[in-house]
């Protein structure tokens, strides 16, 4: 757990490897910014739907080939488990990269990982970091907004000598491309940061560390834009609307004795 007392007096604990709620604020579990944004950018639902369509298609092909149904279901189950393991593996790579960067910028001189693709990713990030001439101010800072009742952890606050005290907020990603939910996330973190600390951010940047050996680290600079925060508030509104609707559905089912 990583504890922090912010200027609101909140005790925030963050465990990146915890199951379910990874944030505890004053002993109570809290949802995260990334969960709210991810759920209502339809990315998770779309991926689930795509995977279901592929598995259904595979099952239909095997049925048409007159394969025994027990063998078909056994194979489908294996594919599902393999897919889940790959998703967990991808998350672990991101978590391990963040932990390594956090140790490095805090002066702990961590060993270069032995496993791929993490080893290559760390070396690429290290090359980029040294060339950037950036100086670390804060790393892996947990945040909690009382206004929105959500938590999150920013990656890096950095500066440069030529910036004359100005600060940049950087978010490290390992995805194949840049996505709008990343811009929404970093702008939301900036808002939470200024709500709960004395930091003032001038620049924003999304740093992409690709898993592919042939691709190099790249940083997309963003202007501070209210539109991204409106995207967050829309996601938050939809979360509340969904919760209220689900409560109505449960009440309706109970009153009408329905299971569907």
ZINOR-V36791 format. One line per field, one symbol per residue. ss: DSSP state (~ for helix, > for strand, _ for the rest). phi: phi as a letter, one per 40 degrees, with the letter a starting at -180 (. if undefined). A space follows every 10 residues. Layout:
ss->???
phi->???
//
This chain:
ss->_>>>>_____ >>>>______ __>>>__>>> _>~~~~~~~_ __~~~~~~~~ ~~~~~~~~~~ ~~~~____~~ ~~~~~~~~~~ ~~~~~~~~~~ ~~~~~~~~~~ ~~~~~_____ _______~~~ ~~~~~~~~~~ ~~__>>>>>> >>>>>____> >>>>>>>>>_ ~~~____>>> >>>______~ ~~~~~~~~~~ ~~~~~~____ __>>>>>>__ _______>>> >>___~~~~~ ~~~~~~~~~~ ~~~~~~~~~~ ~~~~~~____
phi->.bcabcccgc cbbbbcbccg ccbbbfgbcb cbdccccccb cgcccccccc cccccccccc cccccgcccc cccccdcccd cccccccccc cccccccccc cdccccgcfc ccdcccccdc ccccccccdc ccgcbcbabf ccbabccbfb babccabbab dccfgcbbbb bcbbccacbc cccccccccc cccccbbccb cbbbabbcbc ccdccbcbbc cbccaccccc cccccccccc cccccccccc cccccbfbbb
//
